[in-house]
Amino acid sequence: MDVLGLTIMIPLLPFYAEKLGASPTQVGWLVGVYALCQLFSGPLLGRMSDHVGRKPLLIVSQIGTLIGFLITASAGTLWVVFLGRIIDGATAGNLSLAQAYISDVTKPEERAKSFGVIGIAFGLGFLIGPAISGFLSRFDYRMPILAAALMSFTSILATTFLLPSVANVHRVQNEPSGPGGSRLSLVQWGEYAHYFRQPGLGNLLLQFLAFTFSFAMFVAALALFVERRLTWHGKPFGPEQTGYIWAYAGFLGIFLQGPALGRLVKRFGERALNRTGFAAYVVGYSLLAFCHSIPWLLVSTTVLALGGLVRPTLRSEERRVGKECRSRW
C-alpha cells in the first residue's frame, strides 16, 4: 500500500506542479526538498525505532505520508505542494523501517530473498500505481493524489492490525540498538567516516550513493523529459502516458525480483548480480538520453528494469558486511 501511494504520485507530480506554475527547476526541488527532510528525519526515526520498536515508528511515518498527500491534494498554489512534500519527508521512513524489520526477523543467508519481497512490492506498485495515476489523471489531477491518500490510510490500518510487534525479541543483552543495528544521527560525521574506512563497507556505501543519486535524477526528470521529446496522437506526453511507461517498468520488475531472485543469488552470487544491475543502469540511461520515439523508450525502459537487481543484492551485502564490521569492533 505504501508503494502504491508513492508510485501513484511519481508520474503525476511534475505535471501537477507545472499546472500550478512550477518551472523544471522547481519540479526538481519538489523531489529534493523531500529528500532533504528525509536526510534529517530518517536517522532520527531509525534510532527511535531501535528503542521503542519498528511498528510504532512505522505507523508515525505512514500517518505523516497521509497528511502530506491530503495537503498536496488541496493545494491551490505551489507553496502548498512544497508544504505537503516537506511534511511527508519529515516523517519519511516507511521503506527503511520495513527493511529494518525484515532484517530483524530473517537469517543473514535469507535476507537477499527477503529484500526481494520488497522488490516485488515495488514491482506491483510500479505496475498498478502509475496505471491508476494515468487513468485517474484523465478526469482530474487531484483524483490520483486522493487515491494515494486512500492507499496510505489502508497501510496504516494494515500496520496497526496485521503487523506483529517483534521489537526486543532478539535483542542482545546490554545492546542499546535493535537487532537491525543502531542508526547514527546526521551530525555524527566522525562515525560516518569510520564506516567509510571499513574494508568492503565503504565501497558498498559509495555504490548505494551512486545508485540513489542516479535513480533520483531519473525519477525527477523522466516526466519532463518525455513531455518534451515524445507525442501521443499529436499531443505531448502527459501523466497518462507517463504512468503507463512506469507501469510497464513495474511489470518487468515483478518477473525480475520475484521467486527467481533467490535462485539467481545462489547460482551467480550477490556481487555478480549487483554488477549486472549497475551495467544495465549505465546502458539504459545512455539509451534514454537519445530517445526520440516510443519504441526506443520501451527498449531503454526494458534495459533499465534489469537495474532492479541492484537494490536487493546491494542491501543484503551491506547488511552482511556491516554485521562483520560490528563483530570486529
C-alpha positions in Angstrom: 0.0 0.0 0.0 2.9 2.4 0.8 4.5 1.7 -2.6 1.2 2.2 -4.4 0.8 5.6 -2.8 4.3 6.5 -3.8 4.0 5.2 -7.4 0.7 7.0 -8.0 2.5 10.3 -7.3 5.7 9.7 -9.3 4.3 10.2 -12.8 1.8 12.8 -11.7 3.8 15.2 -9.5 5.8 17.0 -12.2 2.6 17.7 -14.3 0.6 18.7 -11.2 3.4 21.1 -10.2 3.6 22.6 -13.7 -0.1 23.2 -13.7 0.4 25.3 -10.6 3.2 27.3 -12.4 6.3 25.4 -11.4 9.5 25.6 -13.5 11.5 22.5 -14.3 13.9 23.6 -11.5 11.1 23.8 -9.0 9.9 20.4 -10.0 13.3 19.1 -9.2 13.2 20.8 -5.9 9.9 19.1 -5.0 11.9 15.8 -5.1 14.9 17.4 -3.5 13.1 19.0 -0.5 11.5 15.6 0.3 15.0 14.0 0.3 16.4 16.9 2.4 13.8 16.5 5.1 14.3 12.7 5.0 18.0 13.2 5.5 17.3 14.6 8.9 14.3 12.6 9.9 15.4 9.1 8.6 18.3 8.6 11.1 16.1 10.0 13.9 13.2 7.7 13.2 15.7 4.8 12.9 17.3 5.5 16.2 13.9 5.8 17.9 12.8 2.5 16.4 15.8 0.8 17.9 14.4 1.6 21.3 10.6 1.6 21.0 10.2 -0.9 18.2 9.8 -0.7 14.4 6.0 -0.9 14.4 5.1 2.3 16.3 7.5 4.4 14.2 6.3 2.8 11.0 2.8 4.0 11.9 4.0 7.5 12.6 5.8 7.6 9.3 2.7 6.4 7.5 0.5 9.0 9.2 2.9 11.7 8.0 2.6 10.4 4.5 -1.2 10.5 4.6 -1.2 14.1 5.9 1.3 15.1 3.1 -0.9 13.6 0.4 -4.0 15.3 1.7 -2.3 18.7 1.8 -0.9 18.2 -1.7 -4.4 17.3 -3.0 -5.8 20.5 -1.5 -3.1 22.7 -3.0 -4.2 25.8 -4.8 -0.7 27.3 -5.1 2.8 25.8 -5.5 4.0 26.5 -2.0 1.3 24.3 -0.5 2.6 21.4 -2.6 6.0 22.1 -1.1 4.5 22.0 2.3 2.9 18.6 1.6 6.3 17.3 0.4 8.1 18.7 3.5 5.6 17.0 5.9 5.9 13.7 4.0 9.7 14.0 4.0 9.9 15.0 7.7 8.2 11.7 8.6 9.7 9.6 5.9 11.0 6.2 6.9 8.4 3.7 5.6 10.8 1.7 3.5 13.9 1.9 5.7 11.9 0.8 8.7 10.3 -2.0 6.8 13.8 -3.2 5.7 15.0 -3.0 9.3 12.0 -5.1 10.4 12.8 -7.7 7.7 16.5 -7.7 8.8 15.4 -8.2 12.4 13.3 -11.4 11.7 15.3 -13.1 8.9 18.5 -15.1 8.8 21.5 -13.5 7.0 21.5 -16.1 4.2 17.8 -15.4 3.5 18.0 -11.6 3.5 18.6 -11.1 -0.2 15.5 -13.2 -0.9 13.5 -11.3 1.8 14.6 -7.9 0.5 13.5 -9.2 -2.9 9.9 -9.3 -1.5 10.2 -5.6 -1.1 11.3 -5.6 -4.8 8.1 -7.5 -5.7 6.1 -4.9 -3.8 7.9 -2.2 -5.8 7.2 -4.1 -9.0 3.5 -4.5 -8.2 3.4 -0.9 -7.0 5.0 0.4 -10.2 2.7 -1.8 -12.3 -0.6 -0.8 -10.6 0.1 2.6 -9.1 1.2 4.5 -12.3 -1.6 2.8 -14.2 -4.1 4.1 -11.7 -2.5 7.5 -11.8 -2.6 7.7 -15.6 -6.2 6.6 -15.7 -7.5 8.9 -13.0 -5.5 11.9 -14.2 -7.7 12.0 -17.3 -10.5 13.3 -15.2 -8.7 15.5 -12.6 -5.1 15.8 -11.4 -6.3 15.6 -7.8 -8.0 12.3 -8.1 -4.8 10.2 -8.2 -3.5 12.1 -5.1 -6.7 11.3 -3.2 -6.3 7.7 -4.3 -2.7 7.7 -2.9 -4.1 9.1 0.4 -6.5 6.2 0.5 -3.7 3.7 -0.1 -1.7 5.4 2.7 -4.7 5.1 5.1 -5.0 1.5 4.2 -1.3 0.9 5.0 -1.9 2.5 8.4 -4.7 0.1 9.1 -2.6 -2.9 7.9 0.4 -2.0 10.0 -1.8 -1.4 13.1 -3.8 -4.5 13.0 -1.8 -7.1 10.9 1.9 -6.5 11.6 3.2 -8.3 14.7 5.2 -6.3 17.2 8.6 -8.1 17.4 10.8 -5.3 18.8 13.1 -6.6 21.6 12.5 -10.2 20.7 16.0 -10.9 19.5 17.7 -8.0 21.3 21.2 -8.9 22.6 21.6 -8.3 26.3 23.0 -4.9 27.1 23.0 -3.9 23.5 21.4 -0.4 23.1 20.3 -0.9 19.5 17.8 -3.3 17.9 18.8 -6.4 16.0 18.8 -4.4 12.8 21.6 -2.2 14.1 21.6 1.3 15.6 21.2 4.4 13.5 23.6 7.4 13.6 22.4 10.9 13.8 23.1 13.3 10.9 25.8 15.2 12.8 27.9 12.3 13.8 30.4 12.9 10.9 33.3 11.1 12.6 31.2 7.9 12.9 30.2 8.1 9.3 33.8 8.4 8.3 34.6 5.4 10.4 32.1 3.3 8.4 33.5 4.5 5.0 37.0 3.5 6.1 36.0 -0.1 6.8 37.2 -2.7 4.2 34.4 -3.6 1.8 31.7 -1.5 3.6 32.9 1.9 2.3 32.8 0.7 -1.3 29.2 -0.6 -0.8 28.1 2.7 0.7 29.5 4.6 -2.3 27.7 2.2 -4.6 24.4 2.8 -2.8 25.0 6.6 -3.1 25.6 6.3 -6.8 22.5 4.2 -7.2 20.2 6.5 -5.3 21.7 9.7 -6.9 21.2 8.5 -10.4 17.7 7.0 -9.7 16.5 10.2 -8.0 17.5 12.2 -11.1 15.8 9.7 -13.3 12.5 9.9 -11.3 12.5 13.7 -11.1 13.3 14.2 -14.8 11.5 11.4 -16.7 8.1 13.1 -16.9 9.5 16.4 -18.1 11.9 14.6 -20.5 9.1 12.6 -22.3 6.8 15.6 -22.2 9.3 17.5 -24.4 10.6 14.6 -26.5 7.5 12.4 -27.3 4.0 12.8 -28.6 0.9 10.7 -28.4 -1.8 11.3 -31.1 -0.2 14.6 -31.9 -0.1 15.8 -28.3 2.9 15.9 -25.8 3.2 13.0 -23.4 1.2 13.7 -20.2 0.6 11.9 -16.9 -1.5 9.2 -18.5 1.2 8.1 -21.0 4.0 8.6 -18.4 2.0 6.5 -15.9 1.7 3.6 -18.4 5.5 3.7 -19.0 6.1 3.4 -15.3 3.5 0.6 -15.2 5.5 -1.3 -17.9 8.7 -1.0 -15.9 6.8 -2.3 -12.9 5.6 -5.3 -14.9 9.2 -6.2 -15.8 10.2 -5.7 -12.2 7.8 -8.3 -10.9 9.4 -11.0 -13.0 13.0 -9.9 -12.2 12.6 -9.6 -8.5 10.2 -12.5 -7.9 11.0 -16.0 -6.7 13.7 -16.3 -9.3 15.9 -13.8 -7.4 16.7 -16.3 -4.7 17.8 -18.9 -7.2 19.9 -16.3 -9.2 21.7 -15.3 -6.0 22.5 -18.9 -5.2 23.8 -19.6 -8.7 25.7 -16.4 -9.5 26.1 -14.6 -6.2 25.1 -11.2 -5.0 28.2 -9.5 -6.3 27.7 -10.7 -9.9 24.0 -9.7 -9.9 24.9 -6.3 -8.4 27.4 -5.6 -11.2 24.8 -6.8 -13.8 22.3 -4.3 -12.4 24.7 -1.4 -12.4 25.7 -2.2 -16.0 22.0 -2.3 -17.0 21.6 1.2 -15.5 24.5 2.6 -17.5 23.3 1.2 -20.8 19.6 2.1 -20.1 20.3 5.7 -19.1 22.5 6.1 -22.1 19.9 4.8 -24.4 17.2 7.0 -22.8 19.3 10.1 -23.4 19.0 9.7 -27.1 15.3 8.7 -27.1 13.0 10.3 -29.6 10.4 7.6 -30.3 8.1 5.4 -28.2 9.8 2.1 -29.4 13.2 3.5 -28.3 11.7 4.5 -24.9 10.4 0.9 -24.4 13.8 -0.6 -25.2 15.6 1.7 -22.8 12.9 1.0 -20.1 13.4 -2.7 -20.6 17.2 -2.4 -20.1 16.7 -0.2 -17.1 14.4 -2.8 -15.5 17.4 -5.1 -15.2 18.9 -2.5 -12.8 16.3 -3.6 -10.3 18.9 -6.3 -9.4 20.9 -3.6 -7.6 18.8 -2.7 -4.6 18.1 -6.2 -3.0 21.6 -7.5 -3.6 23.3 -4.4 -2.5 21.2 -4.1 0.7 21.8 -7.7 1.6 25.6 -7.4 1.1 25.6 -4.2 3.1 23.9 -5.9 6.0 26.3 -8.9 5.8 29.5 -6.7 5.6 28.1 -4.3 8.3 27.5 -7.2 10.7 31.1 -8.4 10.1 32.4 -4.9 10.9 30.3 -4.7 14.1 31.6 -8.1 15.2 35.2 -7.0 14.7 34.5 -3.8 16.7 
